[in-house]
Amino acid sequence: MCVRVYSPLRRRNTISLLSPPPSFTPKHTFFFSYSALHRTVPQYSSPVNAEPLHRYTIGGYHPIILGSFLHSGRYKVLHKLGWGGYSTVWAARDEQERRYVAIKVCVSEKHGKERGHHREIEILKSLGNTLHHVVRMLDHFDIKGPNGIHPCLVLEMLGPSVSDLVEERFADGRLHGSTAKGIAKQALLGLNLLHCRKIAHGDFHIRNLAFTMPEFVSNIPEHKFINLLGKPDIGHVRSNDGRSLGPGMPEYIVRPASLHSRSRPLSNTIKIIDFGESFSQDDVPETLHTPLVVRAPDVVFKDRLDYRVDLWSVGCVLFELFVGQPPFDSFLITPKILVEQMQEITGEALPERWVPLWESMRGEDVNEDRGPSLQEWLEEMYFDGERREDLTRDDIVKLGRIIRKLLRFEPAARASVEEIINYPWFRDE
């Protein structure tokens, strides 16, 4: 399959790929962005490729063993769902409420609040358990272990992400138009609930949109639930110098479960997940770690942030949901290349307050080539003659107008989520 990849230096390149067009580095639904901190020479190894073992140290991960119980015996650990630079996530059985849950076990680093763990807990607590299309936090607690004190979030058990669905079930990497519209509407409804409370998600992309589990899953026996996720694949940890493992190192690590097999049950309901970058207007971080390909320019240029950073990301997500890949390069992208593409696609000049930083970022390398406009690029990518085209040109024109309202440099100029939801094209079934 051929996928066109946009470069700011050339209008269009064509490369051959054996898999659907990439959006972000492939990762699991609950795989949070990894930053390789404290990188050292490997001292431990395992045949299973999962979280970096050097992070099992003071200030890092908490060692978890399958079948162990957390929080005074309430939660039984059944499988691993994923991992990231600042947490591991586990499927567990709530023995008290008799339901399956996901437990996010955060690292114990002193700068954990800066990484958003405590902010995430407070925001999810403030949202309660009644919001549709937003993941529910059911409980939270701390674990005191050999590597420190670890905040833990107990979340409702959800299914695969939208990205997983595309990769698994759509060979050409593109959703059906009606499916994309249904997902978009639900995601917008969830985000609107956050914005009405002046809460920013801060990490809005298709890997953070997950399907709910069908109701019957809560009632199946433990062994069938584990079968649904797949038999755990464990790899024993060994010390490369022959020494015994310390108390902070797990006996083995577990390969994350695969939630996106074609045989898995799937609901039609979408929820927004991973609030690790979320913030309220009363507690604004200096920066965000949103994937670069959907990162708002106000984040790139270190502007003061608010919930409108999500609006730029929404524009990128809408483009990707319908087209099958983001509007900006996801291959070897850098902030400089991203900003060049932003200017070309939007056709806007940068706000004056960003120009000094841009000149420093750009240096002497000035690109004067004109790339396609947003509408030109949207039509060129959608009507590529290689993938399904179940939307009309009129549909794509209307979609382009919606995305254009969101991809604006000035945060105040971006359309609100409520405005987008009420756009006639989204109301049409």
Secondary structure as the mmCIF struct_conf table of DSSP 4:
data_model
#
loop_
_struct_conf.conf_type_id
_struct_conf.id
_struct_conf.beg_label_comp_id
_struct_conf.beg_label_asym_id
_struct_conf.beg_label_seq_id
_struct_conf.end_label_comp_id
_struct_conf.end_label_asym_id
_struct_conf.end_label_seq_id
STRN STRN1 CYS A 2 SER A 7
TURN_TY1_P TURN_TY1_P1 PRO A 8 LEU A 9
STRN STRN2 ARG A 10 SER A 16
BEND BEND1 LEU A 18 PRO A 20
HELX_LH_PP_P HELX_LH_PP_P1 PRO A 21 PRO A 22
BEND BEND2 SER A 23 THR A 25
TURN_TY1_P TURN_TY1_P2 THR A 29 PHE A 30
HELX_LH_PP_P HELX_LH_PP_P2 PHE A 32 TYR A 34
TURN_TY1_P TURN_TY1_P3 LEU A 37 HIS A 38
STRN STRN3 TYR A 44 SER A 45
BEND BEND3 PRO A 47 VAL A 48
BEND BEND4 GLU A 51 GLU A 51
HELX_RH_3T_P HELX_RH_3T_P1 LEU A 53 ARG A 55
BEND BEND5 TYR A 56 THR A 57
TURN_TY1_P TURN_TY1_P4 ILE A 58 GLY A 59
BEND BEND6 GLY A 60 GLY A 60
HELX_LH_PP_P HELX_LH_PP_P3 TYR A 61 PRO A 63
TURN_TY1_P TURN_TY1_P5 LEU A 66 GLY A 67
STRN STRN4 PHE A 69 LEU A 70
TURN_TY1_P TURN_TY1_P6 HIS A 71 ARG A 74
STRN STRN5 TYR A 75 GLY A 84
TURN_TY1_P TURN_TY1_P7 GLY A 85 TYR A 86
STRN STRN6 SER A 87 ASP A 94
TURN_TY1_P TURN_TY1_P8 GLU A 95 ARG A 98
STRN STRN7 ARG A 99 CYS A 106
TURN_TY1_P TURN_TY1_P9 LYS A 110 HIS A 111
HELX_RH_AL_P HELX_RH_AL_P1 GLY A 112 ARG A 115
TURN_TY1_P TURN_TY1_P10 GLY A 116 GLY A 116
HELX_RH_AL_P HELX_RH_AL_P2 HIS A 117 LEU A 127
TURN_TY1_P TURN_TY1_P11 GLY A 128 ASN A 129
TURN_TY1_P TURN_TY1_P12 HIS A 132 HIS A 133
STRN STRN8 VAL A 134 VAL A 134
HELX_LH_PP_P HELX_LH_PP_P4 VAL A 135 ARG A 136
STRN STRN9 MET A 137 GLY A 145
TURN_TY1_P TURN_TY1_P13 PRO A 146 ASN A 147
STRN STRN10 GLY A 148 GLU A 156
STRN STRN11 LEU A 158 SER A 161
HELX_RH_AL_P HELX_RH_AL_P3 VAL A 162 ARG A 169
TURN_TY1_P TURN_TY1_P14 ALA A 171 ASP A 172
BEND BEND7 GLY A 173 GLY A 173
HELX_RH_AL_P HELX_RH_AL_P4 GLY A 177 CYS A 196
TURN_TY1_P TURN_TY1_P15 ARG A 197 LYS A 198
STRN STRN12 ILE A 199 ALA A 200
BEND BEND8 GLY A 202 GLY A 202
BEND BEND9 HIS A 205 HIS A 205
HELX_RH_3T_P HELX_RH_3T_P2 ILE A 206 ASN A 208
STRN STRN13 LEU A 209 THR A 212
HELX_LH_PP_P HELX_LH_PP_P5 MET A 213 PRO A 214
HELX_RH_3T_P HELX_RH_3T_P3 GLU A 215 ASN A 219
BEND BEND10 ILE A 220 ILE A 220
HELX_RH_AL_P HELX_RH_AL_P5 GLU A 222 LEU A 229
STRN STRN14 ILE A 234 HIS A 236
STRN STRN15 ARG A 238 SER A 239
TURN_TY1_P TURN_TY1_P16 ASN A 240 ASP A 241
BEND BEND11 GLY A 242 GLY A 242
HELX_LH_PP_P HELX_LH_PP_P6 ARG A 243 GLY A 246
TURN_TY1_P TURN_TY1_P17 PRO A 247 GLY A 248
BEND BEND12 MET A 249 MET A 249
BEND BEND13 GLU A 251 GLU A 251
STRN STRN16 TYR A 252 VAL A 254
HELX_LH_PP_P HELX_LH_PP_P7 ARG A 255 ALA A 257
TURN_TY1_P TURN_TY1_P18 ARG A 262 SER A 263
BEND BEND14 ARG A 264 ARG A 264
BEND BEND15 ASN A 268 ASN A 268
STRN STRN17 ILE A 270 ILE A 272
TURN_TY1_P TURN_TY1_P19 GLY A 276 GLU A 277
STRN STRN18 PHE A 279 SER A 280
TURN_TY1_P TURN_TY1_P20 GLN A 281 ASP A 282
BEND BEND16 ASP A 283 ASP A 283
BEND BEND17 GLU A 286 GLU A 286
HELX_RH_3T_P HELX_RH_3T_P4 LEU A 292 VAL A 294
HELX_RH_AL_P HELX_RH_AL_P6 PRO A 297 VAL A 300
TURN_TY1_P TURN_TY1_P21 PHE A 301 LYS A 302
HELX_LH_PP_P HELX_LH_PP_P8 ASP A 303 LEU A 305
TURN_TY1_P TURN_TY1_P22 TYR A 307 ARG A 308
HELX_RH_AL_P HELX_RH_AL_P7 VAL A 309 VAL A 323
BEND BEND18 GLY A 324 GLN A 325
BEND BEND19 PRO A 327 PHE A 328
BEND BEND20 PHE A 331 LEU A 332
HELX_RH_AL_P HELX_RH_AL_P8 PRO A 335 THR A 346
HELX_LH_PP_P HELX_LH_PP_P9 GLU A 348 PRO A 351
HELX_RH_3T_P HELX_RH_3T_P5 GLU A 352 TRP A 354
HELX_RH_AL_P HELX_RH_AL_P9 VAL A 355 ARG A 362
TURN_TY1_P TURN_TY1_P23 GLY A 363 GLU A 364
HELX_RH_AL_P HELX_RH_AL_P10 LEU A 374 TYR A 382
TURN_TY1_P TURN_TY1_P24 PHE A 383 PHE A 383
BEND BEND21 GLY A 385 ARG A 387
BEND BEND22 LEU A 391 LEU A 391
HELX_RH_AL_P HELX_RH_AL_P11 ARG A 393 LEU A 406
BEND BEND23 PHE A 409 GLU A 410
HELX_RH_3T_P HELX_RH_3T_P6 PRO A 411 ALA A 413
BEND BEND24 ARG A 414 ARG A 414
HELX_LH_PP_P HELX_LH_PP_P10 ALA A 415 SER A 416
HELX_RH_AL_P HELX_RH_AL_P12 VAL A 417 ILE A 421
TURN_TY1_P TURN_TY1_P25 ASN A 422 ASN A 422
BEND BEND25 TYR A 423 TYR A 423
HELX_RH_AL_P HELX_RH_AL_P13 PRO A 424 ARG A 427
#
